[in-house]
Amino acid sequence: NSSRAYVRTIGESGVAGSDFGHLSNPTGIAVDGNNRIYVSDGWGWRVQVFDSTGAYLTTIGGSTGNATGQLRQAQGLAIDSPGNLYIADYLNQRIQKFTPGVPGWLQININGFGDRPNASACALAPFGGQLYAGTNRRDRNGAQLWRMNTNGAWTSVSTNGFGDPSNYIIEHLASFNNNLYASTGAWDYAHNSNLGARVYRSGDGATWSPITLTSFDPSNSDIPRFAVFNNKIYASTWSFTTTHGAEIWGSSTGNSGDWTRVLANGNGNPQNNGIPSMQVFNGYLYAEVDNLNSAVVPNTSTGGQIWRTGDGASWAVVNSNGFGNTDNYAVRSFAAFNGSLYAGTANYNYSTSTSTGGKIYRCTTCDGSDWTPVVTNGFGDSNNRGINGMTTFGNALYAATTNYVTGMEIWRTTDGTTWTQVNPDGFGNSNNLSTCYSNNLVTFNSHLYIGAINGASGGQIWEALNSLYLPLVRR
């Protein structure tokens, strides 16, 4: 302190590590006007931020490289009066400047909820007046579930995969019949094998029970999406094998033993290995399909598909494969907007390692006859390889890209054809790569929230500022 009396130690003497509780070669320190402590962690490729008591707050950087937000041996630190942080990025031979926030956006959680292996808040959903967030956990301690009240305070609901650490991801959260449903993927770390997807349910958001899906094939490695259609809940699956395609299951109650398979084995093609999104539109349920089995190394995709059903049992393909381009190997996101259905693709050629950018198509009849392209080149950047998420908010349609170079981008349109980018690339950090499909783009308490995958320093959740949506009221 000011009297040179010892106060505390941050980190653990003699023990290096990459988690939030350790440091690897701390090389610089600075304190801002709010008494937050910044430590440049040289070999951790990051700057760690702590409050005045030494409690961890957040991480800047966390991965090595020369992209924005990446560091190669951070050294000296300086903070100016407005609170901007300057980092001497030693091996990159540059100085990086970080602002306290991002114009137009506010991060509402600590990176990874204070736990770096939480690489993303993959699932966001409002329920019972609170916002719930399920994580993708990159160690063996099980995915976490958190919830935020209307005052912005987060509390922990589950820290170990609903009591089973093999549940490494909570992929989607959805409401049905006054219950909140959560889907997980599970992995046997001891034998390096898949344990299959699982479903959990809660009536209060705090007490969770497993739901048994009778005859559920373990090849269904996880459930990326729920959908409610004609008073039933449906669950789509993802398969990581070369011999078993994705499936769709449905239930009128959601109870254990009441789930029935309504579409099997990739709709007749096991290479249709994932169904990342489903959407209800004009009396039909639509499903988007990945056609590139991850176990098949050469690019053998015939293009992503869209299926639809009017009764939940009979499914028809309603687009040409990949919309006529086999490099559109997956259809990843849906949104209904201004009387049209919008679909976003992932575009990549694995043989040539090239992309022409994610695409967006729209239709009104949507029987396969009227799909029209509205975005054809990743919004002008081929590094925007996929349109991984879409949602509507207020009078606008939002689209989120996947970008492994400069970070994810958020684009907005009010007419479906004229688009404007509304965030800085990666929210100012190239480590923010993508959304988890459309599962973490939600409206809560009349505000828009978007989650970002960040394996370097932990998943982030961003609130769009000045985005309060007040519906028009007419007398």
C-alpha positions in Angstrom: 0.0 0.0 0.0 1.1 3.7 0.2 3.0 2.8 3.4 4.8 0.0 1.6 3.1 -2.6 3.8 2.3 -6.0 2.1 -1.3 -6.3 1.2 -1.8 -9.4 -1.0 -0.5 -11.7 -3.7 -2.2 -12.2 -7.1 -1.5 -15.6 -8.6 0.4 -18.4 -6.9 4.1 -18.1 -6.3 6.2 -20.5 -8.3 3.3 -22.1 -10.2 2.7 -21.1 -13.8 -0.6 -21.7 -15.6 -3.0 -20.5 -18.3 -6.1 -20.5 -16.2 -7.4 -17.4 -14.5 -5.8 -18.1 -11.2 -2.2 -18.3 -12.4 0.3 -16.2 -14.3 3.1 -17.1 -16.7 5.9 -14.5 -16.6 4.1 -11.3 -15.5 6.0 -8.4 -17.0 4.0 -5.2 -16.3 1.3 -3.8 -14.1 -1.0 -0.7 -14.2 -4.0 0.5 -12.2 -6.9 2.5 -13.7 -9.1 5.2 -12.1 -11.5 2.6 -10.8 -8.6 0.7 -9.0 -8.7 -2.2 -11.4 -5.4 -3.9 -11.7 -4.0 -4.8 -15.1 -1.1 -7.4 -15.3 0.7 -8.2 -18.6 1.2 -11.9 -18.6 4.0 -12.4 -21.1 4.0 -16.1 -21.7 0.2 -16.3 -21.4 -0.2 -14.0 -24.4 -2.6 -11.9 -22.5 -3.4 -9.1 -20.0 -5.3 -10.2 -16.8 -7.6 -7.7 -15.1 -8.5 -7.9 -11.4 -10.5 -5.7 -9.1 -9.1 -3.8 -6.2 -9.4 -6.9 -4.0 -7.5 -9.1 -6.4 -10.6 -10.9 -7.8 -10.4 -11.8 -11.4 -12.5 -9.7 -13.8 -11.6 -10.4 -17.4 -8.8 -11.3 -19.9 -7.5 -9.3 -22.8 -5.9 -11.4 -25.5 -5.3 -15.0 -24.5 -4.1 -16.4 -27.9 -0.8 -15.8 -29.8 -0.7 -14.1 -33.2 -0.7 -10.8 -34.9 -4.4 -10.3 -35.5 -6.3 -7.6 -33.5 -6.8 -8.6 -29.9 -4.0 -11.2 -30.1 -0.7 -10.7 -28.3 2.8 -12.1 -28.5 4.5 -11.5 -25.2 2.7 -8.4 -23.7 5.2 -6.2 -21.9 4.6 -2.6 -20.7 1.2 -1.2 -19.9 -0.2 2.3 -19.7 -3.7 3.7 -19.0 -4.8 7.2 -19.9 -7.4 9.4 -18.1 -10.4 8.2 -20.2 -9.4 4.6 -19.3 -7.9 3.4 -22.6 -5.3 0.7 -22.2 -2.1 0.7 -24.2 -0.1 -2.6 -24.4 3.5 -2.9 -25.7 3.1 -6.0 -27.8 6.7 -7.0 -27.8 7.3 -9.8 -30.3 4.7 -8.2 -32.7 6.7 -4.9 -32.6 3.6 -2.8 -32.0 1.4 -1.1 -29.5 -2.2 -2.0 -29.2 -4.9 0.3 -27.8 -8.0 -1.1 -26.1 -11.0 1.0 -25.1 -13.2 0.3 -22.0 -16.1 -0.7 -24.3 -17.2 -1.2 -27.8 -19.3 1.5 -29.5 -22.9 0.5 -29.5 -22.4 -2.6 -27.5 -21.9 -3.6 -23.8 -20.4 -6.9 -22.6 -22.7 -8.1 -19.8 -20.7 -11.1 -18.5 -17.1 -11.7 -17.3 -15.2 -13.6 -20.0 -16.2 -17.3 -19.6 -18.1 -16.3 -16.4 -14.7 -16.0 -14.8 -13.7 -19.5 -16.0 -11.6 -19.6 -19.2 -12.7 -23.2 -20.3 -16.2 -21.8 -20.8 -15.3 -21.0 -24.4 -18.8 -19.8 -25.3 -22.3 -19.2 -23.9 -23.7 -21.4 -26.7 -27.3 -21.3 -25.5 -29.2 -18.1 -24.5 -32.9 -18.1 -23.6 -35.4 -16.0 -21.5 -37.4 -18.0 -19.0 -39.4 -16.9 -15.9 -38.2 -13.3 -16.2 -34.5 -14.2 -16.3 -32.0 -14.7 -19.1 -30.3 -18.2 -19.1 -26.9 -19.0 -20.5 -25.5 -22.5 -21.1 -21.8 -22.9 -21.8 -19.5 -25.0 -24.0 -16.8 -26.3 -21.6 -13.4 -27.2 -23.0 -12.2 -29.3 -20.1 -13.6 -32.3 -18.1 -15.6 -30.4 -15.5 -19.0 -30.2 -17.3 -20.8 -27.4 -18.9 -22.2 -24.6 -16.8 -25.6 -22.9 -16.6 -26.0 -19.3 -15.5 -28.9 -16.9 -15.3 -29.2 -13.1 -15.2 -32.0 -11.1 -13.6 -33.4 -7.9 -15.0 -30.9 -5.9 -13.0 -28.0 -7.6 -14.8 -26.8 -9.8 -12.0 -25.6 -13.3 -12.9 -26.0 -16.3 -10.6 -24.8 -19.9 -11.1 -27.4 -22.6 -11.6 -25.2 -25.6 -12.5 -21.4 -25.8 -12.6 -20.9 -29.5 -13.6 -23.1 -30.5 -16.5 -26.3 -31.0 -14.5 -24.4 -33.3 -12.2 -22.6 -35.2 -14.9 -19.2 -33.8 -16.0 -19.3 -35.6 -19.3 -21.9 -33.1 -20.4 -19.4 -30.8 -22.0 -21.9 -28.5 -23.8 -25.3 -27.0 -23.2 -26.2 -26.3 -26.8 -29.8 -25.1 -26.8 -32.4 -23.8 -24.3 -36.1 -23.7 -25.3 -39.4 -23.2 -23.5 -42.3 -25.7 -23.9 -45.4 -26.2 -21.8 -44.1 -23.9 -19.0 -40.8 -25.8 -18.8 -37.3 -24.9 -19.9 -35.5 -27.6 -21.9 -31.8 -27.9 -22.2 -29.9 -30.1 -24.7 -26.4 -31.4 -24.1 -23.6 -33.3 -25.8 -21.7 -35.8 -23.7 -18.2 -37.3 -24.0 -16.4 -40.2 -22.3 -13.0 -38.7 -21.7 -11.6 -42.0 -20.3 -12.3 -43.9 -23.5 -12.4 -40.9 -26.0 -15.8 -41.8 -27.2 -19.2 -40.2 -27.7 -21.9 -40.8 -25.1 -24.8 -39.3 -27.2 -27.0 -36.3 -26.8 -29.2 -35.7 -23.7 -32.2 -33.6 -22.7 -32.9 -32.0 -19.3 -36.0 -30.2 -18.1 -36.8 -27.7 -15.4 -40.0 -26.0 -14.3 -38.3 -23.3 -12.2 -34.9 -23.0 -13.9 -33.1 -24.2 -10.8 -34.0 -27.9 -10.4 -33.3 -30.0 -13.4 -34.3 -33.6 -14.3 -33.0 -35.8 -17.2 -35.5 -36.7 -19.9 -35.1 -40.2 -21.4 -35.4 -40.4 -25.2 -36.3 -44.1 -25.8 -34.4 -45.9 -28.6 -32.2 -42.8 -29.0 -29.1 -43.8 -31.0 -25.8 -42.7 -29.4 -24.6 -41.7 -32.8 -26.7 -38.6 -32.2 -23.8 -36.8 -30.5 -25.7 -33.7 -29.5 -28.9 -31.8 -30.1 -28.2 -28.4 -31.7 -31.8 -27.2 -31.8 -35.3 -27.5 -30.3 -38.4 -26.2 -32.1 -42.1 -26.0 -31.0 -44.6 -26.7 -33.8 -48.2 -27.7 -33.8 -48.2 -28.2 -30.0 -45.2 -30.5 -30.0 -41.5 -30.0 -29.2 -39.0 -31.2 -31.7 -35.3 -31.9 -31.3 -32.7 -32.1 -34.2 -29.4 -34.0 -33.8 -25.9 -34.0 -35.0 -24.0 -37.2 -35.9 -20.2 -37.4 -36.0 -20.0 -40.8 -37.7 -19.7 -41.6 -41.4 -22.5 -44.2 -41.4 -25.3 -42.4 -39.5 -27.1 -39.2 -40.5 -28.8 -36.6 -38.4 -32.3 -37.2 -37.0 -35.3 -35.3 -35.8 -37.4 -36.4 -32.7 -40.7 -35.1 -31.5 -42.9 -35.3 -28.4 -46.4 -33.9 -27.5 -45.5 -33.8 -23.8 -41.7 -33.7 -23.6 -41.9 -36.4 -21.0 -39.4 -39.3 -20.7 -40.4 -42.2 -23.1 -42.7 -40.0 -25.1 -40.3 -39.0 -27.8 -40.6 -40.5 -31.3 -38.2 -40.3 -34.2 -39.9 -38.5 -37.1 -36.9 -38.3 -39.4 -34.1 -40.9 -39.6 -30.5 -41.2 -40.9 -30.1 -37.9 -42.7 -33.4 -38.3 -44.5 -31.9 -41.2 -46.4 -28.4 -39.8 -46.8 -26.0 -40.4 -43.9 -23.8 -37.6 -45.1 -26.5 -35.2 -44.0 -24.8 -35.2 -40.6 -26.2 -32.2 -38.8 -29.4 -30.1 -38.4 -28.2 -26.9 -36.7 -31.4 -24.9 -37.0 -35.2 -25.2 -37.3 -37.8 -22.5 -38.0 -41.6 -22.3 -38.1 -42.9 -20.3 -41.1 -46.3 -20.1 -42.7 -47.7 -23.3 -41.3 -44.6 -25.4 -41.9 -41.6 -26.5 -39.8 -38.3 -26.1 -41.7 -35.0 -27.8 -40.9 -31.5 -26.7 -42.1 -28.9 -29.4 -43.0 -25.1 -29.7 -43.0 -24.0 -32.0 -45.8 -20.3 -32.6 -44.9 -19.6 -35.4 -42.6 -16.7 -34.3 -40.3 -15.1 -37.7 -40.5 -14.8 -37.5 -44.3 -11.6 -35.6 -45.0 -11.9 -34.9 -48.8 -14.5 -32.4 -49.8 -17.4 -34.7 -50.8 -20.3 -32.3 -50.0 -23.2 -32.2 -52.4 -24.5 -29.0 -50.7 -26.6 -28.1 -47.7 -30.3 -28.8 -47.8 -33.6 -27.4 -46.4 -36.4 -29.8 -45.4 -39.9 -28.9 -44.4 -43.0 -30.6 -43.0 -46.6 -29.7 -42.5 -47.5 -32.6 -40.2 -44.2 -33.3 -38.4 -43.9 -36.7 -40.1 -43.5 -36.3 -43.8 -40.4 -34.2 -44.9 -39.6 -32.8 -48.3 -36.4 -31.1 -49.6 -37.3 -27.6 -50.7 -34.1 -26.2 -52.1 -31.5 -27.3 -54.7 -28.5 -28.8 -53.0 -26.3 -25.9 -51.8 -28.7 -23.6 -53.7 -26.8 -24.8 -56.8 -23.3 -24.4 -55.2 -21.8 -27.5 -53.5 -19.4 -25.2 -51.6 -22.5 -24.1 -49.7 -22.0 -27.3 -47.7 -24.3 -26.2 -44.9 -27.4 -24.1 -44.3 -26.8 -22.8 -40.8 -29.3 -20.1 -39.8 -33.0 -19.2 -40.3 -35.2 -16.1 -39.6 -38.7 -15.1 -40.6 -38.8 -11.4 -41.5 -41.3 -9.2 -43.3 -43.2 -12.1 -44.8 -40.2 -14.0 -46.1 -38.1 -16.8 -44.8 -34.3 -16.1 -44.8 -31.6 -18.9 -44.8 -27.9 -18.4 -44.3 -25.2 -20.7 -45.5 -21.7 -21.7 -44.6 -19.4 -21.7 -47.7 -16.0 -23.4 -47.9 -14.2 -25.8 -50.3 -12.1 -28.2 -48.2 -10.2 -29.4 -51.2 -8.9 -25.9 -52.1 -9.2 -24.4 -48.7 -11.0 -21.4 -50.1 -14.3 -19.6 -49.5 -16.3 -17.1 -51.5 -18.2 -16.0 -48.3 -21.4 -17.0 -46.7 -24.7 -16.5 -48.5 -28.2 -15.5 -47.6 -31.3 -16.6 -49.5 -35.0 -15.8 -49.0 -38.4 -17.1 -50.2 -42.1 -16.5 -49.6 -43.6 -19.7 -50.9 -40.5 -21.8 -50.0 -41.5 -24.9 -51.8 -38.2 -24.9 -53.8 -39.4 -22.5 -56.5 -38.6 -19.0 -55.3 -35.4 -18.9 -53.4 -33.6 -15.6 -54.2 -30.0 -14.6 -53.1 -29.8 -11.4 -51.1 -26.2 -11.7 -49.8 -23.8 -13.6 -52.1 -20.2 -12.8 -50.9 -20.0 -12.7 -47.1 -21.0 -9.1 -47.1 -18.0 -8.3 -49.3 -15.5 -10.3 -47.2 -14.7 -13.9 -48.2 -13.4 -14.4 -44.6 -17.0 -14.3 -43.5 -17.2 -18.0 -44.3 -20.6 -18.5 -42.8 -23.8 -16.8 -41.8 -24.0 -18.8 -38.5 -26.8 -16.9 -36.8 -29.9 -14.7 -37.7 -32.6 -13.2 -35.6 -35.2 -10.4 -35.8 -35.4 -7.6 -33.4 -37.8 -4.6 -33.6 -38.2 -3.8 -37.3 -34.8 -5.2 -38.4 -33.2 -8.5 -39.3 -29.7 -9.2 -37.8 -27.1 -11.7 -39.3 -24.0 -12.9 -37.5 -21.0 -14.2 -39.5 -18.2 -16.7 -38.8 -14.8 -15.1 -39.3 -11.5 -16.7 -38.2 -9.3 -13.8 -39.4 -10.7 -10.5 -38.0 -13.6 -11.8 -35.9 -17.3 -12.2 -36.2 -19.4 -9.4 -37.7 -23.0 -8.4 -37.0 -25.1 -7.0 -40.0 -28.5 -5.4 -39.9 -31.2 -4.7 -42.5 -34.7 -3.2 -42.4 -35.6 -4.1 -46.0 -33.8 -7.5 -46.4 -31.5 -6.2 -49.2 -29.6 -3.2 -47.8 -27.3 -4.3 -45.0 -25.1 -2.3 -42.6 -22.4 -3.6 -40.2 -23.3 -2.6 -36.6 -20.3 -3.9 -34.6 -16.6 -3.6 -35.0 -15.0 -6.8 -36.3 -15.0 -9.4 -33.4 -16.4 -6.7 -31.1 -12.8 -5.3 -31.2 -11.2 -8.7 -30.7 -10.4 -11.2 -33.4 -10.7 -14.0 -30.9 -14.5 -13.6 -31.0 -15.0 -15.9 -33.9 -18.7 -16.7 -34.2 -22.1 -17.4 -32.6 -23.4 -20.9 -31.8 -25.7 -20.9 -34.8 -28.8 -18.9 -33.8 -29.0 -20.4 -30.4 -27.4 -17.3 -28.7 -29.1 -14.5 -30.4 -32.1 -13.6 -28.3 -34.4 -10.8 -27.1 -34.7 -10.4 -23.3 -36.3 -7.5 -21.4 -36.8 -5.7 -24.8 -33.1 -5.8 -25.6 -31.0 -7.7 -28.1 -28.3 -10.1 -26.8 -25.6 -11.9 -28.9 -23.1 -14.5 -27.6 -19.6 -14.9 -29.0 -17.3 -18.0 -29.1 -13.9 -17.0 -27.7 -11.6 -19.9 -26.9 -8.7 -17.6 -26.0 -10.2 -15.9 -22.9 -13.7 -17.3 -22.5 -17.1 -16.7 -24.1 -18.7 -13.3 -24.1 -22.3 -12.0 -24.2 -23.0 -8.6 -25.8 -26.0 -6.3 -25.4 -26.9 -3.9 -28.2 -27.1 -0.5 -26.7 -29.7 2.0 -27.9 -31.7 -1.0 -29.1 -34.7 -0.8 -26.8 -37.6 -2.0 -28.8 -41.0 -0.5 -27.9 -43.8 -1.9 -30.0 -46.2 0.6 -31.6 -49.4 0.9 -29.7 -52.5 2.1 -31.5 -55.8 3.2 -30.0 
